[in-house]
Amino acid sequence: MMAPQSRLPEAPQPSPGEDRMVRIFQYAIACTPVVFIGGIIGWVTHLIRTSLKLHDVPSGAIGISLVSIPVFITLMCVLLYVLWGILNDRRAR
């Protein structure tokens, strides 16, 4: 004979103010990779422009940027995909 399954008590729902604060933190976390990786891409672009301005051989800066910029853009897309999925998960907590 099987014992009846007991239901777990429901978790208390957050107040609208608490829910809003959590959403603000979640969006701030989602914006962090964009700002960080955007800064890296801007910095690498600045290195290329500086090497051209100083009549330096830009092959090193261009070689690094050809590898690093696509890698960082891919990393940013993966992070945003994961964080956006977490943000839009509106199921019950």
PyMOL Python script that loads the backbone (N, CA, C, O; Angstrom):
from pymol import cmd

cmd.read_pdbstr("""\
ATOM      1  N   MET A   1       0.838  -1.172   0.000  1.00  0.00           N
ATOM      2  CA  MET A   1       0.000   0.000   0.000  1.00  0.00           C
ATOM      3  C   MET A   1       0.891   1.247   0.000  1.00  0.00           C
ATOM      4  O   MET A   1       1.854   1.324   0.763  1.00  0.00           O
ATOM      5  N   MET A   2       0.573   2.205  -0.844  1.00  0.00           N
ATOM      6  CA  MET A   2       1.393   3.397  -0.956  1.00  0.00           C
ATOM      7  C   MET A   2       0.834   4.493  -0.059  1.00  0.00           C
ATOM      8  O   MET A   2      -0.377   4.686   0.039  1.00  0.00           O
ATOM      9  N   ALA A   3       1.744   5.201   0.587  1.00  0.00           N
ATOM     10  CA  ALA A   3       1.338   6.321   1.433  1.00  0.00           C
ATOM     11  C   ALA A   3       1.007   7.512   0.536  1.00  0.00           C
ATOM     12  O   ALA A   3       1.658   7.717  -0.489  1.00  0.00           O
ATOM     13  N   PRO A   4       0.004   8.293   0.915  1.00  0.00           N
ATOM     14  CA  PRO A   4      -0.327   9.459   0.097  1.00  0.00           C
ATOM     15  C   PRO A   4       0.835  10.451   0.108  1.00  0.00           C
ATOM     16  O   PRO A   4       1.493  10.653   1.129  1.00  0.00           O
ATOM     17  N   GLN A   5       1.069  11.061  -1.048  1.00  0.00           N
ATOM     18  CA  GLN A   5       2.167  12.018  -1.152  1.00  0.00           C
ATOM     19  C   GLN A   5       1.753  13.327  -0.490  1.00  0.00           C
ATOM     20  O   GLN A   5       0.667  13.852  -0.733  1.00  0.00           O
ATOM     21  N   SER A   6       2.630  13.829   0.338  1.00  0.00           N
ATOM     22  CA  SER A   6       2.339  15.111   0.978  1.00  0.00           C
ATOM     23  C   SER A   6       2.847  16.230   0.086  1.00  0.00           C
ATOM     24  O   SER A   6       3.900  16.105  -0.538  1.00  0.00           O
ATOM     25  N   ARG A   7       2.113  17.301   0.027  1.00  0.00           N
ATOM     26  CA  ARG A   7       2.502  18.447  -0.782  1.00  0.00           C
ATOM     27  C   ARG A   7       3.420  19.340   0.032  1.00  0.00           C
ATOM     28  O   ARG A   7       3.220  19.545   1.230  1.00  0.00           O
ATOM     29  N   LEU A   8       4.423  19.862  -0.637  1.00  0.00           N
ATOM     30  CA  LEU A   8       5.317  20.798   0.018  1.00  0.00           C
ATOM     31  C   LEU A   8       4.613  22.139   0.170  1.00  0.00           C
ATOM     32  O   LEU A   8       3.856  22.550  -0.710  1.00  0.00           O
ATOM     33  N   PRO A   9       4.861  22.819   1.284  1.00  0.00           N
ATOM     34  CA  PRO A   9       4.238  24.136   1.430  1.00  0.00           C
ATOM     35  C   PRO A   9       4.815  25.095   0.386  1.00  0.00           C
ATOM     36  O   PRO A   9       5.996  25.026   0.046  1.00  0.00           O
ATOM     37  N   GLU A  10       3.962  25.984  -0.111  1.00  0.00           N
ATOM     38  CA  GLU A  10       4.402  26.926  -1.134  1.00  0.00           C
ATOM     39  C   GLU A  10       5.316  27.976  -0.524  1.00  0.00           C
ATOM     40  O   GLU A  10       5.120  28.425   0.605  1.00  0.00           O
ATOM     41  N   ALA A  11       6.309  28.349  -1.297  1.00  0.00           N
ATOM     42  CA  ALA A  11       7.255  29.369  -0.846  1.00  0.00           C
ATOM     43  C   ALA A  11       6.564  30.729  -0.856  1.00  0.00           C
ATOM     44  O   ALA A  11       5.713  30.985  -1.708  1.00  0.00           O
ATOM     45  N   PRO A  12       6.921  31.596   0.075  1.00  0.00           N
ATOM     46  CA  PRO A  12       6.304  32.923   0.082  1.00  0.00           C
ATOM     47  C   PRO A  12       6.705  33.703  -1.168  1.00  0.00           C
ATOM     48  O   PRO A  12       7.855  33.637  -1.601  1.00  0.00           O
ATOM     49  N   GLN A  13       5.776  34.425  -1.736  1.00  0.00           N
ATOM     50  CA  GLN A  13       6.030  35.218  -2.929  1.00  0.00           C
ATOM     51  C   GLN A  13       6.702  36.532  -2.543  1.00  0.00           C
ATOM     52  O   GLN A  13       6.348  37.134  -1.529  1.00  0.00           O
ATOM     53  N   PRO A  14       7.677  36.986  -3.350  1.00  0.00           N
ATOM     54  CA  PRO A  14       8.337  38.253  -3.032  1.00  0.00           C
ATOM     55  C   PRO A  14       7.399  39.418  -3.272  1.00  0.00           C
ATOM     56  O   PRO A  14       6.494  39.358  -4.105  1.00  0.00           O
ATOM     57  N   SER A  15       7.638  40.470  -2.526  1.00  0.00           N
ATOM     58  CA  SER A  15       6.831  41.670  -2.712  1.00  0.00           C
ATOM     59  C   SER A  15       7.220  42.310  -4.045  1.00  0.00           C
ATOM     60  O   SER A  15       8.283  42.005  -4.587  1.00  0.00           O
ATOM     61  N   PRO A  16       6.378  43.189  -4.576  1.00  0.00           N
ATOM     62  CA  PRO A  16       6.722  43.840  -5.854  1.00  0.00           C
ATOM     63  C   PRO A  16       8.032  44.619  -5.793  1.00  0.00           C
ATOM     64  O   PRO A  16       8.764  44.673  -6.781  1.00  0.00           O
ATOM     65  N   GLY A  17       8.333  45.219  -4.650  1.00  0.00           N
ATOM     66  CA  GLY A  17       9.593  45.951  -4.512  1.00  0.00           C
ATOM     67  C   GLY A  17      10.799  45.028  -4.549  1.00  0.00           C
ATOM     68  O   GLY A  17      11.814  45.342  -5.170  1.00  0.00           O
ATOM     69  N   GLU A  18      10.683  43.884  -3.877  1.00  0.00           N
ATOM     70  CA  GLU A  18      11.779  42.911  -3.891  1.00  0.00           C
ATOM     71  C   GLU A  18      11.958  42.335  -5.287  1.00  0.00           C
ATOM     72  O   GLU A  18      13.087  42.162  -5.747  1.00  0.00           O
ATOM     73  N   ASP A  19      10.854  42.036  -5.964  1.00  0.00           N
ATOM     74  CA  ASP A  19      10.918  41.479  -7.313  1.00  0.00           C
ATOM     75  C   ASP A  19      11.556  42.484  -8.274  1.00  0.00           C
ATOM     76  O   ASP A  19      12.334  42.105  -9.149  1.00  0.00           O
ATOM     77  N   ARG A  20      11.229  43.746  -8.111  1.00  0.00           N
ATOM     78  CA  ARG A  20      11.800  44.791  -8.965  1.00  0.00           C
ATOM     79  C   ARG A  20      13.307  44.923  -8.726  1.00  0.00           C
ATOM     80  O   ARG A  20      14.077  45.090  -9.671  1.00  0.00           O
ATOM     81  N   MET A  21      13.718  44.846  -7.467  1.00  0.00           N
ATOM     82  CA  MET A  21      15.142  44.960  -7.140  1.00  0.00           C
ATOM     83  C   MET A  21      15.923  43.777  -7.724  1.00  0.00           C
ATOM     84  O   MET A  21      17.031  43.955  -8.229  1.00  0.00           O
ATOM     85  N   VAL A  22      15.354  42.586  -7.656  1.00  0.00           N
ATOM     86  CA  VAL A  22      15.998  41.406  -8.226  1.00  0.00           C
ATOM     87  C   VAL A  22      16.136  41.573  -9.732  1.00  0.00           C
ATOM     88  O   VAL A  22      17.181  41.238 -10.291  1.00  0.00           O
ATOM     89  N   ARG A  23      15.105  42.081 -10.403  1.00  0.00           N
ATOM     90  CA  ARG A  23      15.163  42.290 -11.854  1.00  0.00           C
ATOM     91  C   ARG A  23      16.238  43.305 -12.220  1.00  0.00           C
ATOM     92  O   ARG A  23      16.948  43.126 -13.210  1.00  0.00           O
ATOM     93  N   ILE A  24      16.365  44.370 -11.431  1.00  0.00           N
ATOM     94  CA  ILE A  24      17.395  45.381 -11.701  1.00  0.00           C
ATOM     95  C   ILE A  24      18.782  44.750 -11.607  1.00  0.00           C
ATOM     96  O   ILE A  24      19.634  44.994 -12.461  1.00  0.00           O
ATOM     97  N   PHE A  25      19.014  43.940 -10.573  1.00  0.00           N
ATOM     98  CA  PHE A  25      20.307  43.266 -10.439  1.00  0.00           C
ATOM     99  C   PHE A  25      20.550  42.292 -11.587  1.00  0.00           C
ATOM    100  O   PHE A  25      21.675  42.184 -12.076  1.00  0.00           O
ATOM    101  N   GLN A  26      19.512  41.584 -12.022  1.00  0.00           N
ATOM    102  CA  GLN A  26      19.668  40.643 -13.121  1.00  0.00           C
ATOM    103  C   GLN A  26      20.024  41.372 -14.419  1.00  0.00           C
ATOM    104  O   GLN A  26      20.886  40.912 -15.168  1.00  0.00           O
ATOM    105  N   TYR A  27      19.379  42.490 -14.689  1.00  0.00           N
ATOM    106  CA  TYR A  27      19.716  43.254 -15.899  1.00  0.00           C
ATOM    107  C   TYR A  27      21.113  43.853 -15.797  1.00  0.00           C
ATOM    108  O   TYR A  27      21.820  43.938 -16.801  1.00  0.00           O
ATOM    109  N   ALA A  28      21.519  44.266 -14.606  1.00  0.00           N
ATOM    110  CA  ALA A  28      22.880  44.788 -14.435  1.00  0.00           C
ATOM    111  C   ALA A  28      23.907  43.692 -14.705  1.00  0.00           C
ATOM    112  O   ALA A  28      24.939  43.949 -15.324  1.00  0.00           O
ATOM    113  N   ILE A  29      23.630  42.481 -14.246  1.00  0.00           N
ATOM    114  CA  ILE A  29      24.532  41.362 -14.506  1.00  0.00           C
ATOM    115  C   ILE A  29      24.565  41.052 -15.999  1.00  0.00           C
ATOM    116  O   ILE A  29      25.625  40.720 -16.530  1.00  0.00           O
ATOM    117  N   ALA A  30      23.430  41.153 -16.685  1.00  0.00           N
ATOM    118  CA  ALA A  30      23.392  40.884 -18.123  1.00  0.00           C
ATOM    119  C   ALA A  30      24.119  41.959 -18.923  1.00  0.00           C
ATOM    120  O   ALA A  30      24.641  41.670 -19.999  1.00  0.00           O
ATOM    121  N   CYS A  31      24.166  43.194 -18.422  1.00  0.00           N
ATOM    122  CA  CYS A  31      24.863  44.275 -19.131  1.00  0.00           C
ATOM    123  C   CYS A  31      26.370  44.239 -18.915  1.00  0.00           C
ATOM    124  O   CYS A  31      27.119  44.806 -19.711  1.00  0.00           O
ATOM    125  N   THR A  32      26.820  43.590 -17.866  1.00  0.00           N
ATOM    126  CA  THR A  32      28.249  43.563 -17.541  1.00  0.00           C
ATOM    127  C   THR A  32      29.106  42.977 -18.664  1.00  0.00           C
ATOM    128  O   THR A  32      30.127  43.580 -18.997  1.00  0.00           O
ATOM    129  N   PRO A  33      28.747  41.823 -19.276  1.00  0.00           N
ATOM    130  CA  PRO A  33      29.592  41.313 -20.361  1.00  0.00           C
ATOM    131  C   PRO A  33      29.660  42.255 -21.559  1.00  0.00           C
ATOM    132  O   PRO A  33      30.701  42.367 -22.206  1.00  0.00           O
ATOM    133  N   VAL A  34      28.559  42.927 -21.851  1.00  0.00           N
ATOM    134  CA  VAL A  34      28.542  43.844 -22.994  1.00  0.00           C
ATOM    135  C   VAL A  34      29.517  44.989 -22.758  1.00  0.00           C
ATOM    136  O   VAL A  34      30.283  45.350 -23.651  1.00  0.00           O
ATOM    137  N   VAL A  35      29.492  45.556 -21.567  1.00  0.00           N
ATOM    138  CA  VAL A  35      30.381  46.672 -21.257  1.00  0.00           C
ATOM    139  C   VAL A  35      31.836  46.196 -21.222  1.00  0.00           C
ATOM    140  O   VAL A  35      32.716  46.860 -21.771  1.00  0.00           O
ATOM    141  N   PHE A  36      32.089  45.075 -20.593  1.00  0.00           N
ATOM    142  CA  PHE A  36      33.446  44.561 -20.465  1.00  0.00           C
ATOM    143  C   PHE A  36      34.043  44.206 -21.822  1.00  0.00           C
ATOM    144  O   PHE A  36      35.155  44.628 -22.138  1.00  0.00           O
ATOM    145  N   ILE A  37      33.321  43.443 -22.616  1.00  0.00           N
ATOM    146  CA  ILE A  37      33.837  43.011 -23.908  1.00  0.00           C
ATOM    147  C   ILE A  37      33.857  44.180 -24.896  1.00  0.00           C
ATOM    148  O   ILE A  37      34.740  44.252 -25.750  1.00  0.00           O
ATOM    149  N   GLY A  38      32.896  45.087 -24.785  1.00  0.00           N
ATOM    150  CA  GLY A  38      32.953  46.291 -25.607  1.00  0.00           C
ATOM    151  C   GLY A  38      34.192  47.118 -25.320  1.00  0.00           C
ATOM    152  O   GLY A  38      34.784  47.692 -26.234  1.00  0.00           O
ATOM    153  N   GLY A  39      34.588  47.183 -24.052  1.00  0.00           N
ATOM    154  CA  GLY A  39      35.816  47.880 -23.684  1.00  0.00           C
ATOM    155  C   GLY A  39      37.056  47.208 -24.245  1.00  0.00           C
ATOM    156  O   GLY A  39      37.986  47.885 -24.684  1.00  0.00           O
ATOM    157  N   ILE A  40      37.078  45.885 -24.235  1.00  0.00           N
ATOM    158  CA  ILE A  40      38.216  45.151 -24.792  1.00  0.00           C
ATOM    159  C   ILE A  40      38.318  45.391 -26.297  1.00  0.00           C
ATOM    160  O   ILE A  40      39.409  45.623 -26.817  1.00  0.00           O
ATOM    161  N   ILE A  41      37.191  45.337 -26.992  1.00  0.00           N
ATOM    162  CA  ILE A  41      37.197  45.572 -28.440  1.00  0.00           C
ATOM    163  C   ILE A  41      37.630  47.006 -28.739  1.00  0.00           C
ATOM    164  O   ILE A  41      38.394  47.239 -29.676  1.00  0.00           O
ATOM    165  N   GLY A  42      37.149  47.965 -27.952  1.00  0.00           N
ATOM    166  CA  GLY A  42      37.577  49.350 -28.125  1.00  0.00           C
ATOM    167  C   GLY A  42      39.063  49.527 -27.885  1.00  0.00           C
ATOM    168  O   GLY A  42      39.722  50.288 -28.593  1.00  0.00           O
ATOM    169  N   TRP A  43      39.595  48.831 -26.889  1.00  0.00           N
ATOM    170  CA  TRP A  43      41.016  48.915 -26.578  1.00  0.00           C
ATOM    171  C   TRP A  43      41.871  48.331 -27.703  1.00  0.00           C
ATOM    172  O   TRP A  43      42.890  48.917 -28.066  1.00  0.00           O
ATOM    173  N   VAL A  44      41.472  47.187 -28.259  1.00  0.00           N
ATOM    174  CA  VAL A  44      42.219  46.579 -29.357  1.00  0.00           C
ATOM    175  C   VAL A  44      42.159  47.474 -30.596  1.00  0.00           C
ATOM    176  O   VAL A  44      43.153  47.623 -31.307  1.00  0.00           O
ATOM    177  N   THR A  45      41.000  48.064 -30.848  1.00  0.00           N
ATOM    178  CA  THR A  45      40.873  48.995 -31.966  1.00  0.00           C
ATOM    179  C   THR A  45      41.785  50.199 -31.766  1.00  0.00           C
ATOM    180  O   THR A  45      42.407  50.677 -32.714  1.00  0.00           O
ATOM    181  N   HIS A  46      41.861  50.682 -30.545  1.00  0.00           N
ATOM    182  CA  HIS A  46      42.753  51.802 -30.230  1.00  0.00           C
ATOM    183  C   HIS A  46      44.215  51.410 -30.469  1.00  0.00           C
ATOM    184  O   HIS A  46      44.994  52.220 -30.971  1.00  0.00           O
ATOM    185  N   LEU A  47      44.593  50.182 -30.117  1.00  0.00           N
ATOM    186  CA  LEU A  47      45.957  49.721 -30.366  1.00  0.00           C
ATOM    187  C   LEU A  47      46.288  49.726 -31.861  1.00  0.00           C
ATOM    188  O   LEU A  47      47.385  50.123 -32.254  1.00  0.00           O
ATOM    189  N   ILE A  48      45.359  49.292 -32.676  1.00  0.00           N
ATOM    190  CA  ILE A  48      45.593  49.282 -34.123  1.00  0.00           C
ATOM    191  C   ILE A  48      45.752  50.706 -34.643  1.00  0.00           C
ATOM    192  O   ILE A  48      46.667  50.986 -35.417  1.00  0.00           O
ATOM    193  N   ARG A  49      44.864  51.609 -34.222  1.00  0.00           N
ATOM    194  CA  ARG A  49      44.959  52.999 -34.677  1.00  0.00           C
ATOM    195  C   ARG A  49      46.254  53.650 -34.204  1.00  0.00           C
ATOM    196  O   ARG A  49      46.864  54.420 -34.945  1.00  0.00           O
ATOM    197  N   THR A  50      46.677  53.349 -32.982  1.00  0.00           N
ATOM    198  CA  THR A  50      47.920  53.921 -32.466  1.00  0.00           C
ATOM    199  C   THR A  50      49.129  53.400 -33.237  1.00  0.00           C
ATOM    200  O   THR A  50      50.047  54.161 -33.543  1.00  0.00           O
ATOM    201  N   SER A  51      49.132  52.112 -33.548  1.00  0.00           N
ATOM    202  CA  SER A  51      50.257  51.565 -34.308  1.00  0.00           C
ATOM    203  C   SER A  51      50.322  52.169 -35.705  1.00  0.00           C
ATOM    204  O   SER A  51      51.414  52.390 -36.229  1.00  0.00           O
ATOM    205  N   LEU A  52      49.187  52.434 -36.309  1.00  0.00           N
ATOM    206  CA  LEU A  52      49.184  53.077 -37.623  1.00  0.00           C
ATOM    207  C   LEU A  52      49.648  54.530 -37.523  1.00  0.00           C
ATOM    208  O   LEU A  52      50.367  55.016 -38.396  1.00  0.00           O
ATOM    209  N   LYS A  53      49.236  55.222 -36.462  1.00  0.00           N
ATOM    210  CA  LYS A  53      49.614  56.619 -36.276  1.00  0.00           C
ATOM    211  C   LYS A  53      51.107  56.766 -36.018  1.00  0.00           C
ATOM    212  O   LYS A  53      51.718  57.751 -36.433  1.00  0.00           O
ATOM    213  N   LEU A  54      51.692  55.795 -35.337  1.00  0.00           N
ATOM    214  CA  LEU A  54      53.117  55.846 -35.023  1.00  0.00           C
ATOM    215  C   LEU A  54      53.984  55.224 -36.122  1.00  0.00           C
ATOM    216  O   LEU A  54      55.196  55.082 -35.957  1.00  0.00           O
ATOM    217  N   HIS A  55      53.362  54.858 -37.234  1.00  0.00           N
ATOM    218  CA  HIS A  55      54.049  54.218 -38.361  1.00  0.00           C
ATOM    219  C   HIS A  55      54.776  52.954 -37.915  1.00  0.00           C
ATOM    220  O   HIS A  55      55.869  52.639 -38.386  1.00  0.00           O
ATOM    221  N   ASP A  56      54.134  52.239 -36.992  1.00  0.00           N
ATOM    222  CA  ASP A  56      54.670  50.973 -36.515  1.00  0.00           C
ATOM    223  C   ASP A  56      54.131  49.863 -37.411  1.00  0.00           C
ATOM    224  O   ASP A  56      53.182  50.070 -38.168  1.00  0.00           O
ATOM    225  N   VAL A  57      54.736  48.700 -37.321  1.00  0.00           N
ATOM    226  CA  VAL A  57      54.236  47.567 -38.092  1.00  0.00           C
ATOM    227  C   VAL A  57      52.957  47.080 -37.419  1.00  0.00           C
ATOM    228  O   VAL A  57      53.004  46.575 -36.297  1.00  0.00           O
ATOM    229  N   PRO A  58      51.815  47.224 -38.089  1.00  0.00           N
ATOM    230  CA  PRO A  58      50.549  46.868 -37.432  1.00  0.00           C
ATOM    231  C   PRO A  58      50.243  45.377 -37.460  1.00  0.00           C
ATOM    232  O   PRO A  58      49.173  44.965 -37.012  1.00  0.00           O
ATOM    233  N   SER A  59      51.153  44.562 -37.974  1.00  0.00           N
ATOM    234  CA  SER A  59      50.834  43.141 -38.119  1.00  0.00           C
ATOM    235  C   SER A  59      50.560  42.474 -36.771  1.00  0.00           C
ATOM    236  O   SER A  59      49.684  41.614 -36.673  1.00  0.00           O
ATOM    237  N   GLY A  60      51.302  42.864 -35.736  1.00  0.00           N
ATOM    238  CA  GLY A  60      51.053  42.277 -34.418  1.00  0.00           C
ATOM    239  C   GLY A  60      49.694  42.650 -33.878  1.00  0.00           C
ATOM    240  O   GLY A  60      48.957  41.794 -33.388  1.00  0.00           O
ATOM    241  N   ALA A  61      49.357  43.930 -33.966  1.00  0.00           N
ATOM    242  CA  ALA A  61      48.054  44.378 -33.453  1.00  0.00           C
ATOM    243  C   ALA A  61      46.916  43.797 -34.277  1.00  0.00           C
ATOM    244  O   ALA A  61      45.879  43.416 -33.733  1.00  0.00           O
ATOM    245  N   ILE A  62      47.110  43.731 -35.584  1.00  0.00           N
ATOM    246  CA  ILE A  62      46.053  43.175 -36.434  1.00  0.00           C
ATOM    247  C   ILE A  62      45.931  41.674 -36.212  1.00  0.00           C
ATOM    248  O   ILE A  62      44.824  41.138 -36.186  1.00  0.00           O
ATOM    249  N   GLY A  63      47.060  40.994 -36.054  1.00  0.00           N
ATOM    250  CA  GLY A  63      47.014  39.550 -35.801  1.00  0.00           C
ATOM    251  C   GLY A  63      46.311  39.216 -34.501  1.00  0.00           C
ATOM    252  O   GLY A  63      45.521  38.275 -34.434  1.00  0.00           O
ATOM    253  N   ILE A  64      46.605  39.996 -33.463  1.00  0.00           N
ATOM    254  CA  ILE A  64      45.936  39.773 -32.175  1.00  0.00           C
ATOM    255  C   ILE A  64      44.451  40.068 -32.290  1.00  0.00           C
ATOM    256  O   ILE A  64      43.625  39.322 -31.765  1.00  0.00           O
ATOM    257  N   SER A  65      44.108  41.147 -32.970  1.00  0.00           N
ATOM    258  CA  SER A  65      42.698  41.525 -33.053  1.00  0.00           C
ATOM    259  C   SER A  65      41.899  40.554 -33.912  1.00  0.00           C
ATOM    260  O   SER A  65      40.722  40.319 -33.638  1.00  0.00           O
ATOM    261  N   LEU A  66      42.516  39.985 -34.946  1.00  0.00           N
ATOM    262  CA  LEU A  66      41.799  39.019 -35.777  1.00  0.00           C
ATOM    263  C   LEU A  66      41.404  37.776 -34.991  1.00  0.00           C
ATOM    264  O   LEU A  66      40.428  37.107 -35.330  1.00  0.00           O
ATOM    265  N   VAL A  67      42.154  37.469 -33.948  1.00  0.00           N
ATOM    266  CA  VAL A  67      41.822  36.320 -33.112  1.00  0.00           C
ATOM    267  C   VAL A  67      40.951  36.737 -31.930  1.00  0.00           C
ATOM    268  O   VAL A  67      39.949  36.088 -31.627  1.00  0.00           O
ATOM    269  N   SER A  68      41.340  37.825 -31.266  1.00  0.00           N
ATOM    270  CA  SER A  68      40.676  38.162 -30.007  1.00  0.00           C
ATOM    271  C   SER A  68      39.275  38.726 -30.187  1.00  0.00           C
ATOM    272  O   SER A  68      38.383  38.386 -29.409  1.00  0.00           O
ATOM    273  N   ILE A  69      39.051  39.565 -31.170  1.00  0.00           N
ATOM    274  CA  ILE A  69      37.729  40.189 -31.314  1.00  0.00           C
ATOM    275  C   ILE A  69      36.643  39.150 -31.596  1.00  0.00           C
ATOM    276  O   ILE A  69      35.613  39.187 -30.924  1.00  0.00           O
ATOM    277  N   PRO A  70      36.808  38.219 -32.552  1.00  0.00           N
ATOM    278  CA  PRO A  70      35.758  37.200 -32.731  1.00  0.00           C
ATOM    279  C   PRO A  70      35.568  36.300 -31.503  1.00  0.00           C
ATOM    280  O   PRO A  70      34.450  35.885 -31.199  1.00  0.00           O
ATOM    281  N   VAL A  71      36.663  36.003 -30.804  1.00  0.00           N
ATOM    282  CA  VAL A  71      36.541  35.167 -29.603  1.00  0.00           C
ATOM    283  C   VAL A  71      35.718  35.895 -28.544  1.00  0.00           C
ATOM    284  O   VAL A  71      34.827  35.302 -27.936  1.00  0.00           O
ATOM    285  N   PHE A  72      36.010  37.167 -28.321  1.00  0.00           N
ATOM    286  CA  PHE A  72      35.267  37.921 -27.314  1.00  0.00           C
ATOM    287  C   PHE A  72      33.820  38.152 -27.727  1.00  0.00           C
ATOM    288  O   PHE A  72      32.931  38.132 -26.876  1.00  0.00           O
ATOM    289  N   ILE A  73      33.566  38.371 -29.007  1.00  0.00           N
ATOM    290  CA  ILE A  73      32.178  38.540 -29.460  1.00  0.00           C
ATOM    291  C   ILE A  73      31.408  37.238 -29.263  1.00  0.00           C
ATOM    292  O   ILE A  73      30.250  37.266 -28.846  1.00  0.00           O
ATOM    293  N   THR A  74      32.032  36.099 -29.557  1.00  0.00           N
ATOM    294  CA  THR A  74      31.380  34.808 -29.330  1.00  0.00           C
ATOM    295  C   THR A  74      31.107  34.585 -27.849  1.00  0.00           C
ATOM    296  O   THR A  74      30.027  34.129 -27.474  1.00  0.00           O
ATOM    297  N   LEU A  75      32.079  34.903 -27.016  1.00  0.00           N
ATOM    298  CA  LEU A  75      31.888  34.773 -25.573  1.00  0.00           C
ATOM    299  C   LEU A  75      30.741  35.660 -25.092  1.00  0.00           C
ATOM    300  O   LEU A  75      29.928  35.238 -24.269  1.00  0.00           O
ATOM    301  N   MET A  76      30.679  36.881 -25.603  1.00  0.00           N
ATOM    302  CA  MET A  76      29.603  37.788 -25.213  1.00  0.00           C
ATOM    303  C   MET A  76      28.241  37.236 -25.640  1.00  0.00           C
ATOM    304  O   MET A  76      27.276  37.319 -24.881  1.00  0.00           O
ATOM    305  N   CYS A  77      28.157  36.677 -26.843  1.00  0.00           N
ATOM    306  CA  CYS A  77      26.888  36.121 -27.316  1.00  0.00           C
ATOM    307  C   CYS A  77      26.442  34.937 -26.460  1.00  0.00           C
ATOM    308  O   CYS A  77      25.260  34.810 -26.142  1.00  0.00           O
ATOM    309  N   VAL A  78      27.378  34.080 -26.092  1.00  0.00           N
ATOM    310  CA  VAL A  78      27.027  32.927 -25.248  1.00  0.00           C
ATOM    311  C   VAL A  78      26.557  33.397 -23.871  1.00  0.00           C
ATOM    312  O   VAL A  78      25.550  32.914 -23.354  1.00  0.00           O
ATOM    313  N   LEU A  79      27.296  34.344 -23.281  1.00  0.00           N
ATOM    314  CA  LEU A  79      26.895  34.854 -21.962  1.00  0.00           C
ATOM    315  C   LEU A  79      25.526  35.530 -22.016  1.00  0.00           C
ATOM    316  O   LEU A  79      24.692  35.320 -21.135  1.00  0.00           O
ATOM    317  N   LEU A  80      25.296  36.338 -23.047  1.00  0.00           N
ATOM    318  CA  LEU A  80      23.995  37.008 -23.162  1.00  0.00           C
ATOM    319  C   LEU A  80      22.876  36.010 -23.400  1.00  0.00           C
ATOM    320  O   LEU A  80      21.770  36.193 -22.891  1.00  0.00           O
ATOM    321  N   TYR A  81      23.143  34.954 -24.166  1.00  0.00           N
ATOM    322  CA  TYR A  81      22.129  33.926 -24.406  1.00  0.00           C
ATOM    323  C   TYR A  81      21.727  33.261 -23.092  1.00  0.00           C
ATOM    324  O   TYR A  81      20.541  33.066 -22.823  1.00  0.00           O
ATOM    325  N   VAL A  82      22.711  32.918 -22.286  1.00  0.00           N
ATOM    326  CA  VAL A  82      22.426  32.267 -21.001  1.00  0.00           C
ATOM    327  C   VAL A  82      21.721  33.233 -20.047  1.00  0.00           C
ATOM    328  O   VAL A  82      20.705  32.886 -19.444  1.00  0.00           O
ATOM    329  N   LEU A  83      22.263  34.443 -19.914  1.00  0.00           N
ATOM    330  CA  LEU A  83      21.673  35.399 -18.985  1.00  0.00           C
ATOM    331  C   LEU A  83      20.283  35.844 -19.427  1.00  0.00           C
ATOM    332  O   LEU A  83      19.408  36.059 -18.587  1.00  0.00           O
ATOM    333  N   TRP A  84      20.070  35.983 -20.724  1.00  0.00           N
ATOM    334  CA  TRP A  84      18.744  36.362 -21.217  1.00  0.00           C
ATOM    335  C   TRP A  84      17.746  35.247 -20.963  1.00  0.00           C
ATOM    336  O   TRP A  84      16.585  35.515 -20.654  1.00  0.00           O
ATOM    337  N   GLY A  85      18.179  34.001 -21.087  1.00  0.00           N
ATOM    338  CA  GLY A  85      17.300  32.878 -20.769  1.00  0.00           C
ATOM    339  C   GLY A  85      16.915  32.860 -19.298  1.00  0.00           C
ATOM    340  O   GLY A  85      15.780  32.528 -18.954  1.00  0.00           O
ATOM    341  N   ILE A  86      17.858  33.218 -18.425  1.00  0.00           N
ATOM    342  CA  ILE A  86      17.553  33.291 -16.998  1.00  0.00           C
ATOM    343  C   ILE A  86      16.597  34.441 -16.720  1.00  0.00           C
ATOM    344  O   ILE A  86      15.667  34.301 -15.926  1.00  0.00           O
ATOM    345  N   LEU A  87      16.825  35.580 -17.375  1.00  0.00           N
ATOM    346  CA  LEU A  87      15.973  36.746 -17.142  1.00  0.00           C
ATOM    347  C   LEU A  87      14.538  36.509 -17.603  1.00  0.00           C
ATOM    348  O   LEU A  87      13.598  36.968 -16.955  1.00  0.00           O
ATOM    349  N   ASN A  88      14.363  35.806 -18.701  1.00  0.00           N
ATOM    350  CA  ASN A  88      13.024  35.618 -19.255  1.00  0.00           C
ATOM    351  C   ASN A  88      12.323  34.376 -18.735  1.00  0.00           C
ATOM    352  O   ASN A  88      11.223  34.053 -19.183  1.00  0.00           O
ATOM    353  N   ASP A  89      12.941  33.681 -17.800  1.00  0.00           N
ATOM    354  CA  ASP A  89      12.306  32.507 -17.196  1.00  0.00           C
ATOM    355  C   ASP A  89      11.292  32.983 -16.170  1.00  0.00           C
ATOM    356  O   ASP A  89      11.653  33.276 -15.031  1.00  0.00           O
ATOM    357  N   ARG A  90      10.045  33.063 -16.557  1.00  0.00           N
ATOM    358  CA  ARG A  90       9.010  33.617 -15.697  1.00  0.00           C
ATOM    359  C   ARG A  90       8.178  32.548 -14.985  1.00  0.00           C
ATOM    360  O   ARG A  90       7.090  32.831 -14.484  1.00  0.00           O
ATOM    361  N   ARG A  91       8.694  31.327 -14.946  1.00  0.00           N
ATOM    362  CA  ARG A  91       7.964  30.292 -14.224  1.00  0.00           C
ATOM    363  C   ARG A  91       7.962  30.598 -12.734  1.00  0.00           C
ATOM    364  O   ARG A  91       8.694  31.470 -12.264  1.00  0.00           O
ATOM    365  N   ALA A  92       7.144  29.881 -12.011  1.00  0.00           N
ATOM    366  CA  ALA A  92       7.092  30.080 -10.559  1.00  0.00           C
ATOM    367  C   ALA A  92       8.435  29.725  -9.954  1.00  0.00           C
ATOM    368  O   ALA A  92       9.102  28.780 -10.375  1.00  0.00           O
ATOM    369  N   ARG A  93       8.804  30.489  -8.976  1.00  0.00           N
ATOM    370  CA  ARG A  93      10.117  30.256  -8.335  1.00  0.00           C
ATOM    371  C   ARG A  93      10.011  29.178  -7.305  1.00  0.00           C
ATOM    372  O   ARG A  93      11.004  28.840  -6.661  1.00  0.00           O
TER     373      ARG A  93
END
""", "prot")
cmd.dss("prot")
cmd.show_as("cartoon", "prot")
cmd.util.cbc("prot")
cmd.orient("prot")
